[in-house]
Amino acid sequence: MAGRIEDYALIGDMQTAALVCRDGTVDWLCLPRFDSHAIFAGLLGTEEHGFWRLGPAHAGDAEPPTATRRGYRGDSLILESEWDTPRGTVRVTDFMPPRDGAPQLVRIVEGLSGRVPMRSALRMRFSYGRVVPWVHKHEGRTVAVAGPDSVWFDTSVQTYGESLTTYADFTVAPGERIAFTLSWEPSHKQPPPLPEPEQALEATEEFWRGWVEHCTYHGPYREAVIRSLITLKALTYAPTGGIVAAPTTSLPEDIGGVRNWDYRYTWLRDAAITLSSLLRTGYREEARAWREWLLRAVAGDPENLQIMYGIAGERELGEAELDWLPGYENSAPVRVGNGAAHQLQLDVYGEVTEALHLAHMTGLARNDYASLLQLKLIRYLEKHWQEPDEGIWEVRGPRRHFVHSKVMAWVAVDRTIKLIESGDAHGPLEEWKQLRDDIHRDVCEKGYDRQRNTFTQSYGSKELDASLLLIPQVGFLPPDDKRVIGTVEAIQRELSTSDGFILRYPTEGKDEGVDGLPGDEGAFLACSFWMADDLAMIGRVDEARKLFEKLLSLRNDLGLLAEEWDPHLKRQVGNFPQAFSHVPLIDTALRLTASGAYGG
């Protein structure tokens, strides 16, 4: 059985990623890209669906021992796990070198004291655990082949096959280092070069050290910010600049429920806010690469903006269910692809325009097509902003006039007006100023409940929605406006869990709720960070700090966050690690530091 979501560590090479559990088991790895088929899918099933365990040997019927200590080596994505055993102490170092050729997963065993018996158990299953590959020897190397894929397994110790699994049993002494490497290559090509694990380790450490040096944040939350930035970098697909929402699919928002989605794609919303965080912490090259990805992805059809694309800009992300996988803790169905790709979500026009505006304001080299794109997006919104949509949360219920969507349409128009006023674009300035005023008036008249002094989820509804917390953050209304303060306080009353975290919106348990789905979900971590931001903005700074530090305590021992926190089970839920959780962590740290209250 897979570990708890927070039991996993992330390693990756900016093209794909693996999750490593506390007991030394890799339970998730897609090759060669984030969105490729998994060769280890034990995370969503059982060991029969693929895994690679490397750690101290144990009796066959006993649970594998969990690491006594683990952590990343400095500010890097190199994982070090140590076991103290009756025979001595051993360390396993796991990493994926930023690739120059074949993708590699490298694991180096190092004896620290005594003589420790070790075991590697490798069960490769292609196509998300469905296909057993042909495993054989080729010039002394172990290779697994199925269809278009081949995976090469290299180590200096003796291996043997048993029960469709490749094993290695060995003992490690003090100072001894034994490496294991998996490399992927298309099956019709020549074998990948023999790996050089120690050189790869040195190069990987050097890469991360150099990358982190560019960070311009030096405030009191630097450790948390750096770890979040490294995580966001790891979720970036280096060849194109696209940013995945998470490296996993179908980790449930409701354990045992159906709220299981594939997040291995680039959401414009997630990527745009990620871009803003990177820009504000000194990472201009990533921002430039994302802008270029965006312009390629929407080229030729900017009016029909999709809410998400593939990591290379693919438009078709058809959703399917993998019925041979039982799901994480029996949370079925397991889905690949995402049917929400073609939903209408008007807010993405605002998020994209805001990102382009920030890039422009921070001096990113001008791109004429980026300015043209903004103008085309506003032309679309002129005609469509009054339509109902599915909203920020991708509801699968009926379309509504979501307040957040209208607010973000206002943002799109406002930022484009600023672009024109700066002289870097030309458009009907007075006409669009009137459009901006019309949208603002419409929201304040139809999306505001005067009796309760709060904005609501959609026009005419009584429900609240945590996305309303963004109203002061995007400048739609000032923080001291009584309607903003009323909305913040109403969300605290009606969408707060017992431990003070924030739900996205009300759900209905077994009944179908506003999102068209049965079941409940955990507190949405991004929304909880938004609450901390708003509390700071309305002057409740001590309360903001306490909530922020409480949120930081939810991170696992490696500083990683999933999408949500289950307040009943007291555990992380949803896809992991989640960009949409780490970005607002950075933003809130920057806001609290800028307040000057903490000497940052």
Buried (B, 14 or more C-beta within 10 A) or exposed (E): EBBBBBBBBBBBBBBBBBBBBBBBBBBBBBBBBBBBBBBBBBBBBBBBBBBBBBBBBBEEEEEBBBBEEBBBBEBBBBBBBBBBBEBBBBBBBBBBBBBEEBBBBBBBBBBBBBEBBBBBBBBBBBBBBBBBBEBEEEEEBBBBBBEEBBBBBBBEBEBEEEEEBBBBBBBBEBEBBBBBBBBBBEBEEEBBEEBBBEEBBEEBBEBBEEBBEBBEBEBBBBEBBBBBBBBBBBBBBBBBBBBBBBBBBBBBBBBEBBBBBBBBBBBBBBBBBBBBBBBBBBBBEBBBBBBBBBBBBBEEEBEEBBBBBBBBBBBEBEBEBBEBBBBBBEBBBBBBBBBBBEBBBBBBBBBBBBBBBBBBEEEBEEBEBBBEBBBBBBBBBBEBBBEBBBBBBBBEEEBBBBBBBBBBBBBBBBBBBBBBEEEBBEBBEEEBBEBBEBBBEBBBEBBBBEEBBBBBBBBEBEBBBBBBBBBBBBBBBEBEBEBBBBBBBBBBEBBBBEEBBBBBBBBEEEEBBBBEBBBBBBBBBBBBBBBBBBBBBBEBBEBBBBBBEBBBEBBBEBBBBBBBBBBEEEBBBBBBBBBBBBBBBBBBBBBBBEBEBEEB
